[in-house]
Amino acid sequence: MTSPDHHFKVFLLGVGAQKAGTSWLHEQLHNRHDSNFGFCKEYHILDALTLPQFAHFQPKNSPPWKWRTWRRKRFLQNSNRYFDYFCNLLQRPSNRLTGDITPSYGCLSADTLQWTREQFSERGVTTRVVFLMRDPVERILSQQRMKLRKRGELHPDAEQEQLRRTARTLQQRSSQRSDYLHTLQALSQAFSSDDLFIDLYERLFTESVYQRLCQHLMIDYEEPNWSRRINESRTTTNLPEEVLASIGQSQALVYNNVAQQFPHLSLERHWPLASEWCR
């Protein structure tokens, strides 16, 4: 493995997926001596600026004493402040890596992604993208458990009913958070393949994959905290087979296309439902 080029300053654009290890990754990278990701993990600037469905991330009230919200609002009022902020972090000699890991950036258009790359390039900063995909059914289950936990309603009956509603909804329209095909297409239009790190959540916690990730970000490999898990959500509820089958069927196109595009990821080994829905 070649050594990273210490000449480059890198902005990590993390585009998800939600519930796919992005919080763990942020913690491991932000705590390095040569990295500084600033005052947030998820800044929600690029999505709030360009996508109507994420307009709720635009702060309405931002008094200066709520300084994180106040600063985000200033970024939204003038996007140059957003790009300049990260470039200023990289001005410190010890810092070689910064970034914004916001999973909903996976919904961004190719035009927005290209604009982001160009803004950093004009400032002498290299943009490197990280996109981690998780088994879409497992990701949806984890997402729904997170919603229930935040409401204080995580118990077996509520989880089963929530998933029944989710299964019905997914038969009518796709989940934005699991629309890996949109993300992959937009990334391929906006970036060269060398700028993209695309892998599976299920493979992230291995030395070989994490080493390759560090190389992609042009930083030295440092052993991460493998045992640390953030926002992990596991179920002990027996979920109805017909509900799981319905959710799996709604994700069949994702399973098929990801398997075809990335045969080296051995999808059927890491995503158990892939063998059932890939044709």
C-alpha positions in Angstrom: 0.0 0.0 0.0 1.4 3.4 -1.0 1.9 6.1 1.5 -0.5 9.1 1.4 0.6 12.3 -0.2 0.9 14.8 2.7 0.8 17.7 0.3 -2.9 17.5 -0.2 -5.6 19.0 2.0 -8.8 17.0 1.9 -12.5 17.7 2.4 -14.5 14.5 3.1 -18.0 14.7 1.7 -19.9 12.0 3.5 -23.2 11.2 1.7 -24.5 8.4 3.9 -26.2 6.2 4.1 -28.2 6.8 7.2 -27.7 4.1 9.8 -24.6 2.9 8.0 -21.8 3.7 10.4 -21.4 7.4 9.6 -21.4 8.5 13.3 -18.7 6.0 14.2 -16.6 7.1 11.2 -16.9 10.7 12.1 -15.8 10.0 15.7 -12.8 8.0 14.6 -11.6 10.6 12.1 -12.5 13.8 14.1 -10.4 12.5 17.0 -7.3 12.1 15.0 -4.4 14.6 15.5 -4.4 15.5 11.8 -8.1 16.1 11.4 -10.7 18.6 12.4 -14.4 18.3 11.4 -15.5 21.5 13.1 -18.5 22.0 15.3 -20.9 19.5 13.7 -21.1 16.0 12.3 -24.1 16.8 10.1 -24.1 20.4 9.0 -27.2 20.1 6.7 -26.2 22.9 4.5 -26.1 21.5 0.9 -29.4 19.7 1.3 -31.2 22.6 3.1 -30.0 24.9 0.3 -31.0 22.9 -2.7 -33.7 20.3 -1.8 -37.2 21.4 -0.7 -37.8 18.3 1.3 -34.9 19.3 3.6 -35.8 22.9 4.0 -36.8 22.2 7.6 -33.1 22.1 8.4 -32.9 25.9 7.8 -32.9 27.5 11.2 -35.9 29.9 11.9 -34.6 31.4 15.1 -30.9 31.6 15.7 -29.9 34.0 18.5 -26.1 34.4 18.8 -26.0 32.5 22.1 -27.2 29.4 20.2 -24.0 29.7 18.3 -24.1 26.4 16.4 -27.5 27.3 15.0 -26.5 30.9 14.4 -23.4 29.8 12.5 -25.3 27.3 10.3 -27.8 30.1 9.4 -24.9 32.3 8.3 -23.6 29.4 6.1 -27.1 29.2 4.6 -27.3 32.9 4.0 -24.0 32.9 2.2 -22.6 29.6 1.1 -19.1 31.0 0.7 -18.9 31.0 4.5 -19.5 27.2 4.5 -16.7 26.5 2.1 -14.4 29.0 3.6 -15.0 27.6 7.1 -13.6 24.2 6.2 -10.7 25.7 4.2 -9.8 27.8 7.3 -9.7 24.6 9.4 -7.2 23.2 6.9 -5.0 26.3 7.2 -3.6 24.9 10.4 -0.4 23.1 9.5 -1.3 20.0 11.5 -4.7 19.6 9.9 -4.9 17.6 6.6 -8.5 16.4 6.7 -11.9 18.0 7.4 -15.4 17.2 6.3 -19.1 17.2 6.5 -20.8 13.8 7.0 -24.5 14.3 6.4 -26.3 11.2 5.3 -29.1 13.1 3.5 -26.4 14.4 1.1 -27.1 11.1 -0.7 -30.2 12.8 -2.1 -28.2 15.7 -3.7 -28.3 16.2 -7.4 -25.2 15.7 -9.6 -25.2 19.5 -10.2 -25.0 20.2 -6.4 -22.2 17.7 -6.0 -20.2 19.1 -8.9 -20.7 22.6 -7.5 -19.4 21.5 -4.1 -16.3 19.9 -5.7 -15.6 23.0 -7.8 -16.0 25.3 -4.8 -13.4 23.4 -2.8 -11.1 23.0 -5.9 -11.1 26.8 -6.4 -9.8 27.0 -2.8 -7.1 24.5 -3.3 -8.8 21.7 -1.5 -9.4 18.1 -2.8 -12.9 16.7 -2.2 -13.1 13.0 -1.5 -16.5 11.3 -1.2 -17.4 8.5 1.1 -20.6 6.5 0.6 -21.3 3.5 2.8 -24.3 1.3 1.9 -26.1 -0.9 4.3 -28.4 -3.8 3.5 -31.5 -1.7 2.6 -33.9 -3.8 4.6 -31.7 -3.7 7.7 -31.2 0.0 7.2 -34.9 0.6 7.1 -35.5 -1.5 10.2 -32.8 0.3 12.1 -34.2 3.7 11.0 -37.7 2.9 12.2 -36.3 1.7 15.6 -34.4 4.9 15.9 -37.6 6.9 15.3 -39.5 4.9 17.9 -36.6 5.2 20.4 -36.5 9.0 20.1 -40.3 9.1 20.8 -39.9 6.7 23.8 -42.1 4.2 22.1 -39.7 1.4 21.3 -41.5 -1.8 22.3 -42.5 -4.9 20.3 -46.1 -4.0 19.5 -45.2 -0.5 18.4 -42.2 -1.8 16.3 -44.4 -4.3 14.5 -47.1 -1.7 13.7 -44.5 0.8 12.6 -43.0 -1.7 10.2 -46.4 -2.6 8.8 -47.0 1.0 8.0 -43.6 1.3 6.5 -44.1 -1.7 4.3 -47.3 -0.3 3.0 -45.7 3.0 2.3 -42.8 1.5 0.4 -45.1 -0.3 -1.9 -46.3 3.1 -3.0 -43.1 5.1 -3.1 -39.4 4.5 -2.5 -37.4 5.5 0.5 -35.2 8.5 -0.2 -32.7 7.3 2.4 -32.4 3.9 0.7 -32.3 5.3 -2.9 -28.7 4.1 -3.4 -29.2 4.1 -7.2 -29.9 7.8 -7.3 -26.8 8.5 -5.1 -24.5 6.3 -7.2 -25.7 7.8 -10.5 -25.3 11.4 -9.2 -21.8 10.6 -7.8 -20.6 9.1 -11.0 -21.8 12.2 -12.9 -20.1 14.7 -10.6 -16.8 12.9 -9.6 -14.2 10.7 -11.1 -13.9 7.2 -9.8 -10.7 8.1 -8.0 -12.6 10.6 -5.8 -15.1 8.0 -4.7 -15.0 5.5 -1.8 -18.0 3.2 -2.1 -18.3 0.2 0.2 -20.6 -1.6 2.6 -21.3 -0.8 6.2 -21.0 -4.5 6.8 -17.4 -4.4 5.6 -16.4 -1.2 7.3 -15.2 -2.6 10.6 -12.3 -4.6 9.1 -8.7 -3.5 8.9 -8.3 -4.0 5.2 -11.3 -1.8 4.3 -10.5 0.9 6.9 -6.9 1.0 5.6 -8.2 1.6 2.1 -10.4 4.3 3.4 -7.5 6.1 5.0 -5.5 5.8 1.8 -8.5 7.3 -0.1 -8.6 10.3 2.3 -4.8 10.7 2.0 -4.1 10.2 5.7 -2.0 7.7 7.5 -3.6 4.6 8.9 -4.4 4.7 12.6 -6.1 1.9 14.4 -9.7 2.9 15.1 -11.8 1.9 18.1 -13.3 -1.2 16.7 -15.5 -2.0 19.7 -17.1 1.5 19.8 -20.6 1.6 18.4 -22.7 4.8 18.2 -26.5 4.9 17.8 -26.6 1.2 17.3 -30.1 -0.2 17.2 -30.8 -3.9 17.4 -34.1 -5.6 17.7 -35.2 -8.5 19.9 -38.7 -8.3 18.4 -40.0 -11.2 16.3 -41.0 -9.4 13.1 -43.7 -10.8 10.8 -42.3 -12.7 7.8 -44.8 -11.1 5.5 -43.8 -7.6 6.5 -40.1 -8.4 6.0 -40.9 -9.9 2.6 -42.9 -6.9 1.6 -40.0 -4.5 2.5 -37.5 -6.8 0.8 -39.6 -6.8 -2.4 -39.7 -3.0 -2.4 -35.9 -3.0 -2.4 -35.3 -5.6 -5.1 -34.2 -3.1 -7.7 -31.6 -1.8 -5.2 -30.3 -5.3 -4.5 -30.0 -6.1 -8.2 -28.3 -2.9 -9.3 -25.8 -2.7 -6.5 -24.9 -6.4 -7.1 -24.4 -5.8 -10.8 -22.3 -2.6 -10.3 -20.1 -3.9 -7.5 -19.6 -7.6 -7.9 -16.3 -7.4 -5.9 -18.3 -6.4 -2.8 -19.7 -10.0 -2.6 -23.2 -8.7 -1.8 -24.8 -12.0 -1.2 -22.3 -12.7 1.6 -22.9 -9.4 3.4 -26.6 -8.8 2.6 -28.4 -12.0 3.4 -31.6 -10.9 1.6 -29.7 -10.2 -1.6 -29.7 -13.8 -2.7 -33.5 -13.9 -2.5 -34.1 -10.6 -4.4 -31.2 -10.6 -6.9 -32.2 -12.2 -10.2 
